[in-house]
Amino acid sequence: MESIWKKTCDSEKRPALKDHIQAEAVVIGAGMTGILTAWQLEQAGVRTVVLEADRIGSGQTGNTTAKITLQHGMFCSALIEKKGEETARKYVQANQAAVEEYKRIVREEKIDCDLTERDACVYSGDREKLRRETEAARKLGIEALLKEQIELPVSCAGAVCVPGQVQFHPLKFVRALSECLNVYEDTRVTEVEPNLVTTACGSVHAGKIVFASHFPFVNFPGMYFARMHQERSYVIALEHAGELHGMYIGDGKDTLSFRQYGPYLLLGGQAHRTGENREGGCYDRLKEAAKQMYPESRPAACWSAQDCMTSDGLPFIGGYAADCPDWYVAAGFQKWGMSFAMVSAMLLKDLICGNENPCAEVFAPSRFSSGEIPQLMKEGGKAVKGLTKRFFHLPAETDASLKRGHGAVVETPQGKAGVYKTEEGNICQVDIVCPHMGCELAWNPEERSWDCPCHGSRFDYEGNLLDGPAQEGIWQKSTDIS
Ligand SMILES: Cc1cc2nc3c(=O)[nH]c(=O)nc-3n(C[C@H](O)[C@H](O)[C@H](O)COP(=O)(O)OP(=O)(O)OC[C@H]3O[C@@H](n4cnc5c(N)ncnc54)[C@H](O)[C@@H]3O)c2cc1C
């Protein structure tokens, strides 16, 4: 389940932090957001250190489809309606500036990352909706074109297309850009204080702290866990599917995404809230759709990723919380985190350097007050988190009935446990209480992982942490069959 980006881009490992150091700014997370933010800060003369729990680009950035576009689906008319024309225009301008900034950096830094210019299109079966969207896009200053015929083998009334957008190889880009930066890999931040970031083997004292960890993991202040959920979706790389010229996304629920990379057509879809797994196989359904549309095609790779979704559809970019004036955050990208990573980097650089930025208010996390969030949630989460680790006795009939390669939640005399039977017939047993805020994990048969339906943390079947906001694995115990 490795993405084509990870398969085709290697880089030398950076050392872990082993010291107590000082910096003007520290960035937590070396995905696209963290690396771009550190790069922009360094360009502005701010001495910056990046701390990464795993490898550069190993998170969602290594599993994206990597279209860089201001065309975020059928969004213009909806955004004008929800937020007004002025805010919608600023949203568009920020993302257009982000696309141009990528082009500039690739050109000036001579980065070899397969960046190519394409039209970005949203297709729909609803002709009237397409007409309205084209009009709304033009009102916001986008040179949108309404095309009645498109190259995809889908039934639709046409597409709204925006020229001059780009696609690239995200890991080639992010790893090349990070070469001049001070990045520590295998360095998980475990504690954040007002101007101090602590890891297992060292710490950074910094004037400014940026959370670019995909999901901001400090719960209080900020309460980002109550303002976002995560959504997972799936991608297959198809060989022998012909060649696409544009980048496409469908409108509505259960939509598909298309782009070309070299000989591969990347087909994405099957989105669902993380932890709320769908019946049947997401990969199987995507493969079935591929077979219908491209009968000659053959899947060469498949992978999945997730992103944070906010309640008003806009990301959180700006100050972390009123009582932490030196903390900043960039999250909630709604699956448009390539352009939003650059929007974040440019905006956070301005905020940290004290420059004006016209979008600061549009994306400010403070646009919601914490007063809106029920106190109950806060207390409830804390209470469950306090549960002590438990030892489970797995009933013998569970072991007998569970098929190899399958996982399930089982009732034991001590309460619920998560069990997985490996292909070799060994049982792996884990606690299914999420260490982040105590929600019950659900088995994800697609990825053979334990996923949290509340905030999207994920763990492999042995209990190791895969995705935050949790910052530690789940407790595992060898089987004790009673
Ligand atoms: C299937 C799919 C397709 C997508 N396709 C597109 C697309 O075509 N175009 C687009 O614009 N967007 C797309 N997106 C969205 C985009 O991929 C993401 O928004 C983006 O990659 C997020 O980047 P990031 O740097 O914020 O997060 P990440 O890449 O996840 O980086 C966060 C990093 O922080 C690290 N970290 C976490 N906790 C700690 C800690 N305590 N200490 C140190 N490090 C830590 C992690 O290890 C990770 O490397 C897609 C999303 C999905 C799900």
The ligand as a Gaussian input file, in Angstrom:
#p B3LYP/6-31G(d) Opt

LIG

0 1
 C       -6.562000      10.932000      -0.927000
 C       -6.173000      12.381000      -0.822000
 C       -5.789000      13.083000      -1.956000
 C       -5.420000      14.418000      -1.862000
 N       -5.087000      15.092000      -2.999000
 C       -4.849000      16.414000      -2.926000
 C       -4.569000      17.153000      -4.111000
 O       -4.565000      16.630000      -5.220000
 N       -4.348000      18.480000      -3.985000
 C       -4.378000      19.114000      -2.774000
 O       -4.230000      20.338000      -2.722000
 N       -4.573000      18.421000      -1.623000
 C       -4.803000      17.089000      -1.677000
 N       -5.032000      16.392000      -0.528000
 C       -4.780000      17.038000       0.779000
 C       -3.285000      17.108000       1.086000
 O       -2.646000      15.896000       0.744000
 C       -3.046000      17.377000       2.572000
 O       -3.874000      18.429000       2.988000
 C       -1.596000      17.780000       2.810000
 O       -0.734000      16.757000       2.357000
 C       -1.354000      18.050000       4.287000
 O        0.009000      18.346000       4.445000
 P        0.574000      18.672000       5.890000
 O        1.981000      19.043000       5.747000
 O       -0.335000      19.653000       6.552000
 O        0.390000      17.294000       6.681000
 P        1.359000      16.008000       6.666000
 O        1.914000      15.767000       5.333000
 O        0.589000      14.896000       7.298000
 O        2.550000      16.457000       7.597000
 C        2.445000      16.521000       9.001000
 C        3.733000      15.967000       9.590000
 O        3.749000      16.216000      10.993000
 C        4.405000      15.133000      11.610000
 N        4.036000      15.125000      13.030000
 C        2.835000      14.849000      13.601000
 N        2.920000      14.931000      14.940000
 C        4.192000      15.296000      15.226000
 C        4.911000      15.532000      16.440000
 N        4.334000      15.409000      17.635000
 N        6.230000      15.850000      16.369000
 C        6.859000      15.979000      15.163000
 N        6.226000      15.742000      13.980000
 C        4.915000      15.405000      14.019000
 C        3.913000      13.920000      10.837000
 O        4.792000      12.816000      10.980000
 C        3.859000      14.452000       9.412000
 O        5.025000      14.154000       8.669000
 C       -5.424000      15.064000      -0.605000
 C       -5.820000      14.373000       0.545000
 C       -6.218000      13.061000       0.441000
 C       -6.703000      12.364000       1.675000

